[in-house]
Amino acid sequence: MSLQDDIIDQVDKRSAHNYNPLPLVLTKGKDVWVWDVDGNKYIDCLSAYSAVNQGHCHPKIVKALTDQASQITLTSRAFHNDKMGLFLEKLCAIAQMDMALPMNTGAEAVETAIKAVRKWGYEVKGVEENKAEIIVCRGNFHGRTISTVSMSSEPDYRSNFGPFLPGFVLIDYSDTEALRNAISANTVAAIMEPIQGEAGIIIPHDGYLSEVRKICTQNNVLFILDEIQTGLGRTGKMFTYQHEENAKPDMLIVGKALSGGVYPVSAIVSSRDIMNVFTPGIHGSTYGGNPLGAAVGLVALEVIEEEKLAERSALLGDYFIKKLNTIKTNKTSEIRGRGLFIGIELHKSVGLARPYCEALMKLGMLCKETHDYVIRLAPPLTIEKDSIDWMVEQITKVLKD
């Protein structure tokens, strides 16, 4: 057995089998490139589900991590630290919001948003206690906690994990009439992704987010966008809702690229009126807002701005999609995307996307299937045109094979 086989065998024996990774073992990453333990080099076209928008091991972000690690890493929120305020000031400025609440993982941030909008519903809107409803969309992915799988319509995420949390109302995505009909006196919020990533890069109809914003305003319902995967430059804007006019939400949920992939950092960002529902002792996290994560988050945001990564994503994403559409094949049903967030959907008659991802791996390109029939393409936003040209060549080979 090879070294890779030994490591994979060890993981199979000792780790719960809650993932089905491609059969390789990575040991090094730099910018858009990763290397396995046998020394093979690959272009990373997944970016850790958009966590490494800034590229692997960005030197400025890594320096912020190592510099802070030698000073102080954790204080808990029992004390102030000298980094969290600077980080939140930057995050609020970029998000054009008043206040933020830092957490660690994306799922924690979604949980925080759920608590915030429910508390707002009871204390501000006047919803009867324990009657609050949150509207969510079929096909969503907001995490793996009990609350977030309670929001889900995906059977695999829910099977044998019940009973589920009540208070979520499922509607079809990109359907404003369904949203109008679902709103009741108990509705406190609508939470959705501006593009559904795990569902297969599903982009709503033009103007959808603006329409949702209008409907929520008319009904005194909070509009919450989960931009954990789509935000921070991935789709060609700092936040995806900015592709439309008058679509600004009441709250943003952010994570992943908020740390450039070197440390778990997430947050909710909102107005002072909404965030004031939080008072001392009612919500928290030992690691949330820690100085190590705050130092990393601050620099991760600076890199996105300084290197104009959102603008790069817009230009290179358009280029990538146009190149993909030149491939002559009858195996694809649709190529869709925004910025460097792209899905190639295969005809169901062709078969699952997994074998195509495995074939691309052998050619030096790492991507992952989603929703069975979609090849997801989401390289770091630092990628260059010549690398995109090379990837299109490999995709062409695989689709024509």
N, C-alpha and C positions, 0 to 999 in steps of 0.2 A: 504493500500500500504506500501511496505517496504521502508527503507531509499534509497536503490538503485533505486527503481521505482520512488520515488519522485524526485531524482536528474535527472534521465533520462527524466522524464516528463518536468522538468524545462528547460533542454537543448533543448528538442524538441520544446518547445514554443518560446525560445529566440534565438536559433542559426539557421542560415541558414543550410539547410539540404544537405550540400555538402559532408558529410561522412555517412557511414552506419556501425558504430562500433558494435562490439559484445556487447550484453546486460549485461555489468557489469561496475562498477564504482571503479576505482583503487584509493587508497589513500596513499600507502606506497610502496617503493621499496628498496631492498637491494641485491646487487650482481645479481644473476639470478632469484631472487624471487620477486614477487609483491603480495600485499594484497588488497582485496576489502573492501568497507566500512562496510561489515558484518563480516569481520575478516577471510574470506576464503583466503587460500594461493595458489599461482599458480607459475609454472615455466613460465617465459617469453621466448617464442620461436620466438619472432619477433624483440626484441631489438630496438624498435622504428625505424624500417627499417634500422638497423645497426648503429644507433646513439649512442647506449650504448654498444659498443663492450667491453668496460672496466667494464661493470656491472653497475647496478643502484647505484647511489649515492656513487661512489668510494670515500673513505675517503680522499685520497690525493687530488683528483680533487675538492671535496667539500671544503676542507680547503683552497685551492688556491682561490676559488670563494669568500669565506667569508672573508679571509684575505684581498684580494684586494678590496672587497666591502666596507671595513671600511677605506680604504685609498683614492682612487679616482676611479670612475667608467667610466667617459666619459669626454674626452677633445675635441672631434671632431678632424679632421685632420688639423684644423687651427693651432694647436700646436703639438709639439712632446710629447710623453709620454715615460716613462722609461720601458715599458713592450713590446711594439710592436717589437722592434728590436731583443730582445732576442727570442721571439716567431718565427719570420720569419727566424732568423739564424738557429734555430732548424728544422723548416719545410723544408728549402732549403737543409739542410744537409741530412735529411731523404729522400727527393725526388731526391737528386742529381741534383739539378737545381740551377740556379744563383740567381733568384729573385722571389719574390711573391707579390701578391696584395691581401690584406685581405678584405673580405666582411662579410656578416652575414649568409644568407641562401644559400642553394645549388643553387636555381634558380638564385639568384643574381650572383653567381660565373659563372654560364653558360652564363648569359647575358654579363658579363664582358669578357668572352672568345670570344663570338661572336663579340663584339666591337673590341677586340684586333686583331683578325685574319682579320677582314675586313680592319681595319686601316693598318695593315701590308701589305695586298694585294694591297692597293692603293699606299702606300708610299714606299714600298720596292720592291714588285714584279712588280708593274707598271700596275695593272689592271685598266681599264677605270673606271672613277668615276661612282658610283652607279650601277656597273655591277657585283660586286663580288658575287660568288656562293660558298655555303658551302654544302658539301655532308653529308647526314645523313642517318640513316638506319631505315627501316620499323621495327615497334615493339619497337622503342626506348622510353625511358622516361627520359626527361631532366628537367622537371618542369612543372609549371602551368601558367606561364606568357604568354602573347600574342606571344612573340618571340618563347618560347619553345613549345607551342602548334602548332605554325606554322611549327615546325620541325617534328611534330608527324604524325603518320599514323592512330592513334586510333580515330574512329568516336566520341566516347563519350567525349573525351578531346576537340574536335573541334566544336561540334554541337552548332550552333547559336552564336559562338564567333567571326565570321569573320567580316570584311575582314582580311585576314592573311598577315603576313609579307612575302614579296617575297625574293628570293635569296637562297632558300633551295632546294636541289635536293635529292629526296628519292631513295634509292637503297635497294635491299635485303641484309639482314645481312648475314655474313659469305659467301659472294660471291665476290671474288677478281676480277673476270672478269667483274662483274657489276661495280665495282669501277673503273677499267681501262676505261671502256666505258663511264663512267659519267664525267670523267675529261675533262675540256675544258680550253681554254686560260684564262677564268675568274674564274677558281676554285682556291680559296685561302686556303681551309682547308677541312679535313674530320673529323667530330666529331662523336664519338661513345662510347658506353659502352663496356668494355672488356668482360663482361657477362651481358646480358639483364635481369635485375631483375624483373621489373614489367611485362614483357612479359612472365614470368613463369620460370625464371632461365634458360635462353637459352644460352648454351655454344657454341661458334663457333668451327669450325673444328681445329684440331691441326695445329699450324703454321700460323693461320689466321692473328694474330696481327703482326707477323714478315713479312708476305707478304704485309700487308697494309703499314707497315713502309717502305719497299723497294719501293713500288709503289709511295708513297708520295714523297720520296726522289728523285726518278727518274724524277718526274714531278714538282718539286719545289712547292709542296703542303704541308701545315702544317698538321701534324698528332696530333689530340687532343683526349685525353681519359678522359671521365667523370668517375672518380673513387669515386664519392660522396658516393655511397652505397657499392661498391666492395673494396674500398681501406682501408688502415690502418689496415691490418691484417685479414680482413673478409674471404678471400679465401685461406689463408694459406701462403701468401706472404705479405710483406708490401703493395705492389701494385700488382694487378692481372697480369699486363703485364709481370712481372718478372717470370712468369711460362714459358715464351718463351725466346729464345735467340734473341738478336738484334731486340727487339720490343719496345725500349724506345721511347715514344712520344716526340713531341716538346713542349707539354704543358699538365699538369695534372690539372684537376678540382677536388677539394677535399672539403669535408664538413662533416656533420653528426658526426662521431666519432672523428672528429678534436677537439671536446669539451667534449667528453665523455657523451654527452646528457644533460649537465647542463646549456648550454647557446648557442645561435646560433653563430657559427663561420664557415666561409668557406673561400676559397682562390683559385686563380689560381697560378700555379707555372710554371716557364718557363725559357728560356735563356735570357741573358741580351739583345741580339739583338732584340728579339721579344718584351720584356717588355719595351724597350726604345721608343716604339711608344706612350706610355703614357707620357704626359707632363702636367704641372700644370694647373688645371682648366677644363680638358676635361672629367674627369670621377671621381666619388667619392661616398662616403656614409658617412652620419653623424656618424653612429655607426661602420663602417668598421675600423678594427684595434684598437678599443677602448681598454683601459688598462684592463678592466675586462675580455673581451673575450680573449685578448692576454695572460693574466696570466693563464687562464683556458686552452687555447690551448697548451701552453708550457708544462704544467703538464700532460695534456691528452696524448701528444706524448711521454713524459717520461715514463708514465705507460705502454704504448704499448711496448716500448723497454725493460723496466726493468722486466716486467712480461712475456716477450717473447710470447706475445699474438698471433702473426702471426704463430709462431712455434706450439703453442697449437692448433690453428685452423686447421693446416695441419694434425696433428696427430689425433685429436678428430673428425675432419671431415671425414677422412678415416674410422675411427672406426664406426662412426654413419652411414655412407652410407653402409658399409658392414653389419651392424646389420639390417638395413632397408631391404636390399636385401634378408635376410633370412625369411622375412614374407611371408607366403604362402597365396596368395590371387590372385584372378583374377580381382580385381577391379582397379589395377594400370596398366597404359600403360608404364610408365618409371619412374625411380628414378634417378635423375641426380644432380650433385652438384660439388663444388670445395671448400675445406675447410668446414667451417660451414655456407655454403650458399647453401641450398639444396631445391629441389623441388620434390614433389611427384605428378605426373600427373595422374589423374584418367581417365579411359575410359569415353568418353562422354555418353555412354549408362548407366553408373552408376549414372549420375546426377552431379549437381554442387558440388564444394568443400565446399561451405559455411556450409551446415548441418554437415559435418564432423568436421569443425573447431568449430562449436557450441557444438558438442558432446565431443570433446577434452577439451573444456572449462569446461564442467561439471565434467570432470575427473581430473581437476587441471592443465591443460596445455594450454597456450595461443599461438595460431598461427593465421594466417590470410590467406584467399584465395587470389590468384592473377590470373588474366586472366581466371577467371571462374572455371577452372577445376584443378588448381594446388594448393596444400597445401604447403606454403612456410615455411621452417624451418631455423631459423637464431638466435639461442640463443646467449647470451653474450659469448664472447670468454673465459671467466673465468669458464665456466661450467666444471663439473667433470664427469668422466666415469659413476659413479653410477647413476647420473641424466639422462645421455643418455640412460642407460639400462632401467630406469623407463619410460622414454618417449617412447621408442620402445615398451614397454609393453602396454602403453595406445593407441598408434597408431595401434598396432595389434588388440586390442579389438574393436576399432572403425571400422577398415577395415573389420573385420570379422563379425561385427554385421549386 
